[in-house]
């Protein structure tokens, strides 16, 4: 175990930061000496600094905490940077969701045209962040949660092919946790095989070491007959889990990523969406208000016993990856990496989400020993092509490539709608997107 790790959290104003920090401090195999909170929005960073310092004092953690909007102070000589930046904040996410819905299209953070709007902002912001990190800590590891992950990973692959970075998403863990909670499995016993793109993939098997069998077929039958146990306090997530069985009723051969509902049942999802109150509004009225309320409680020294931040699966996942690197554990995770033959009947020049071993050298992909089905392959190829065109548009400042990407997106029925949404997004994203011509 390396002693005295220095860790920075980029996008520290996020409501996920307490879970990540507590996961770092509670991990038995990490010795954290210093945590630096970095955000370009001072008010959000200050609020989170107040919350984190309260949590540390409450449980008497021995750790140095600092918050800053200065990248040199944040990143100089750190060992790890945990990135969860959201370029444009929640107000721009609201635009990502509501503008497509106005045209009868999917309005979602990472899927459809809203996801593409977010991606063009994120590539701009994330590559700038990488440059800053590389300037002040060229040997550090970047553990990236910034969405949309496969598009971000593709842009990084092109500009910084040798960067020490792990692109990870905890959605597969969310799916597995939901299944275990619903049907009394223990995912610690599982060896899952999953393939696809970020928020766009499929399980091929879930081997349970304790039960000594692949449990995926029985899980599929249980979900089809019983559905998942849903107790999520956030309405949008509750609806997503409730609808999950619909995916399996149509396509029962594999467990899908739940985000595939946006592509396979886009019209139905739009019909069920509230065009005036989206997930962004839900978060602003929930998680973001909770941050402000918590800060007021701490500043007024009132109702401190009601402050309930704790380690989360979101935080545990990325922190476990950190521990596997620093301790050379070679543990298995679902990671977003260049394909290079790992999925043997899929194009090599793309980034995919597959099982990998994580050690001191980073992610070592596990090659799949089977050809993925044509149905999955066809869906993935169309999605990859549209995402690659979008990354082309970013680097080439190409309006034409952006239009082609928007048109090819599988939530869009025709080029006319693609152009109308693209043109409106260009207006609202002025200053965030590259200039397209």
N, C-alpha and C positions, 0 to 999 in steps of 0.2 A: 504494500500500500504506500503510495507516494504521500508524503506529509505536506501539509500546508498549501493545498490547492487554492489558486485564485480563480474565481468564476465571475463572469459578467452575464447579466441578463439584458438582452437588447429588446426593447419594447416592454420595458418593465412596468409601464402603467397599466398593462393588461390585468384583468381580473383573474387570470390563471397564475400570476406570479406568486402569490402566497403558497399555492400548492406545490409549485416547483421548488421554491426556497425551502419549505418544510420537508419535502422529499430529499433534498440535498442534505439537510441537517440531520435527518433521521436515518440516513443510509449507513449501515454498519461497515461498509467497505470503502467509505470515502472520508477523508480527513480534510475538511474545508476550513481554510484560514480566513478567507475574505470573499465577500460577495459584493459586486458593484451593480447598482441599478442604473441602467441607461435608457433614456427616452428623450426624444426631441421635444416632447410636450412637457414643459416644466411642472405645470399644475398636476398633471397625472402622475408624474414621477415623484413629486413631493408627497402627494396623497399616499402613494404606495410605500414610500419610505417611512411614513408615520405608522402604517399598518405593520410593515415588516419589523420595525424596531419594537413595536408593542409585543408582537408574537415572540420575538427573541428574548425580551426581558421577562415576559410572563413565564416562560419555561427555562429561563436561565441558561440559554445557549451561549457558549464562549466563541464569539464570531465577530469579525469586523464588518460593518455594513456602511456603504457610502452610496449616495445617489448623485448623478451628474448628467448634464446635457453635453458635456465635453467628451468627444470620442477618445482623445488622448488619455484623459483621466480614467475613462471607462475600460479601455482595452490594453493599455500598455502592460506587457509582460504577463497577461492572464494565460491560464492553461486551457480554459474552455469558455466559449461564448454560446449561450443558449439564446437562439433568435426566435422571437415570436412577434415580429413587427407587423403592424397593420397600416399600410400606407393610405393616408386619407381618413383614417379613423372610422368610427361607426356611422358618421354622417354620409360618407361616400359609400359605405356598404349599403346604406338605405337606398341610395341611388342605383347601385348595382341590382338590387332586388326589385325596385319599383318600376324602373324604366322598362325592362322586358315585359313585366306583367301588364303594363299599359297597352302593349301590342299583342297581348294574348300568348306570351311566351313565358317559359320558366324564369322565375326571378329567384335566384339562389346565389349564395356567396361564392361557391367554387364551381358550380355546374352551369352549363348553358352560357349565354352571352354575359350575364352578370359576372360569372367566373372569369370570362375573358377580359372584361373591363378591369376587374381586380388584378388579373395577371399582368396587364400592361403597366399598371401602377406599381405592382410588387416587384417586377423585374427592375424597374427604374430604381426603386428604393433599396432593394436587397443588394443589387450589384454595387451600389454606392456604399452601403454598409460593409460589404465584403472588402472593398478597397480600403476603408478606414481601419477595419480589423487587421488586414494584412500589413498595413503601414506600421501599426503599433504592436502587433503580436503575430509576426509572420509564422511562428511555429505552433500556434494554438489550434485546437480543434473547434470547429463550428458545428454545433448540433442544431439543426434547423427544423423548426416547426412552421415556418412561414408558408402560407398558402398562396395560390394553388401549387401544390408541391411538385408535380411532375413538370410543370411549365417552368417553375423556378429552377428545378434541378437541370433541365435542359439548357436554360440560359447560362447557368454556372458552368455546365460541362463545356459549353462553347468558349466562354471567356476565360475561365480559370480551370483548365482540365486537370491540373495537379493539386488543386486545393484540398486541404485536410478538412473535409466536410462530411457529415452524415445527414442525409435528408430523411426524416422519419415522420410518420403519421400514426396517431394512436387509434385510428378508426377501427382497425381490425381488433384491437384490444377491447374497444367499446362493444363491438359485435359479440366477441367471445364472452365478455363479462355479462352481457345481457342474456345470452344463451345459458350460461352457467347459473345465473340467478333464477332464470325461469324453470330450469329442469334439473337443478341440483347436481351439476357437474363441477369439477375443479379444474380450471384451465392450467394450473401448475402441472397437471399430469399430461397435458396435450403437446403433441408435435404436429402443428398444422402446416399444410402445404397450400399456399395461396399464390395467385399470379394475377397480374393486370397492371393497370395504371393507378395513380392515386385517386381514390374515391371511384374506382372503375375497375373492379376485379372480382375474382371468384375463388372460392375454396375448392380444391380438388380432393382433399381428405383431411380428417382430423383424427390422428391416431392417439388413443388414450392409453398411456403406459400402464396404468393401474388395471384397466379393464381388458387390456391386451387385444384391442380391436379398433378398427376405424368406426368412430361413432357418428360420422357425418350423415350416413343414410337414416339413422334413427332420429337424429336431430331434425332433419328435414321433415320427416313424418310427424314429429311432435309439433313442430311449428305449424304445419298445414292443418293439423287437427285441433290444436289448442291455442295457437298464437303465442306471442311472447308476453311475459308478465310485464306490464307497463305501470310504473309509478312515478315517471319523470314529472317533476313539478313544472317544467317548461313545456307549454302546450305544443309548440312546433315539434319538439323531439318526441313527445308522447304520440302524436299523430304519425310520425315516421315509423316508430316501432310497431304501432298498431297496423300499419299498411304493409309491413314486411312480409307477412304471409302471402300477400297478393303476388309478390314476385315468384314465390315458390309454387303457387297454384298454376302459373303459366309456364314456368321453367324449373321443374323439380329435380333436375339432375345434379345441380351444384348449389351450394350456399353462395349467394351473391353479396357483394357490398351493398348496403342499404341505399347508397346514393344512386344506384342504377335505376331506381324508380323515376328519377327525374328525366332519364333518357327513354326508358321503355314505356312509361305511362305519363308523358309530359302533359297531354291535354287534360287528363283527369286531375293531375296535381294542380294545374292552373285553375281549373274549375273550383277546387277546394281551397284555393289561396285567397287571403284577404289582401286586396291590392293597396289598401290604405294602412294596414298594420302588419308588417312583416317581421321576420326573425330579428332584424336589426332593431326594430322598435321594442321587441320583447327584451332584448339584452339591455337596451338603454333604460328601460323601465324596471329591469331586474338587477343584473350583475353590476351595472355601472352606478345605479342608485345605491346599491349595497355598499360600494366602496365609499361614497360620500357619507352615508349614514355611519359607517364604521369609523371614519376619520372624526366625525363630530362626537361620537361616543368617547373616543380616546382623548380628544382635546378637552372635553367637558368632564372627563373622569366619571362617566355615568354608564350604567348598564354594560359594564365590561364583560360580565359573565355571559352575555348573549353573543359575543364575537366568536364565530364558529368556523373560522378557516382551519383547514387541515390538509394533510397530504392527499393527493388525488391520483387516480389512475393516469391522468394526463401527465402529471409531474413525475410519478414513479417510472413511467415508461422511458422518458428521455433521460432520467437520472440513472436508471439501470444501464442504459447504453453507455453513459459516461463511465460508470463503474467497470463495465466490461472492457472498455478501452484502457483505462488507467491501470487495471489489474490484470490485463491480458487474459481475460476469462474465456474468450471464444464462445460466448453465449449466443443464442439464436434469436433473431428479431426479424420482423418484416421491414425491409429498408428499400428506399428508392435509389436504384443504381443503374448505370448503363447496362443494357442487355448483354451485348457481346456473346450471344449464343446461349445464355442461360435458359431462355425459352427458345428451344431449337427451331421451331417453325414460325418464328416471329422475327421481324427485321432487327438487325444488329445495332443500328444507329439510333436507338431510342433509349430513354430511361424507363424502367419498369419497376413495379413493386413486387418483390419476391423475398423468400426467406434468405437470410444472410447470417454468417457468423461474424461477430464483432470482437476484435482484439486490438492490440496496440497498433496494428497496421491499418485499422479501419474496418470497412465492410468487405467481407469475402463472400460473393454470391454463391448460392447453392444451385447448381444446374438441375433443371427439371428433367426427369427421365421419361418424359412422355410428350407427345404433341398435343397442344391445346386444341379443343374442338373448333370447327370452322365457325360456328355461331359466335363464340367468344372472340375468336381471332378477327372475324369480320368487324365486329363492334369496336374492338381495340384498334384495328388498322385505321378505321375512319376517324376515331378520336385522336389517334396519334398524328394523322395527317393534318387535322385542323389545328392541333396544338403546335406542331412544327411550323406551320404557316404563320401562326401568331408570333412565335419567336422570331421567325424571319422578318415579319413586319416590324418588330421592335428594333432589331439590329440594323435593318435597312431603311427605317423610317418610311415604310411602304404602305400607302393607303390601299393599293390593290391587293397586297398580300393579306392585310387585315380584313378586307372585304371577303376574300376567298376563305379565310379562316372562319369568319362569322357565318358565311353561307354553308360551309361544310359541317358546322356544329350540328350534332344530331338532334338538338332541340328546336331547330329552325326549319320550317317547311319550304321556304323559297328565298331567292336572292333579294327580292324587293323588301321584305321584312328585315333581312339581314342588314341591308344598306340603311334603312330608316333608323334602326336601333344604333348601328355604328355611328351614324352622323350625330345622333343625339348624345351618345356617349362622348364623342370628341369634344362637344361643347362643355359638358359638365366636368370632364376630366382635364380641362385646360390647366397646364402647370404641373400635372401629374404624369400624363402620357408623353411619350416622345412626339414631336411634330410629324404628322403623317402627310405625305404628299404624293 
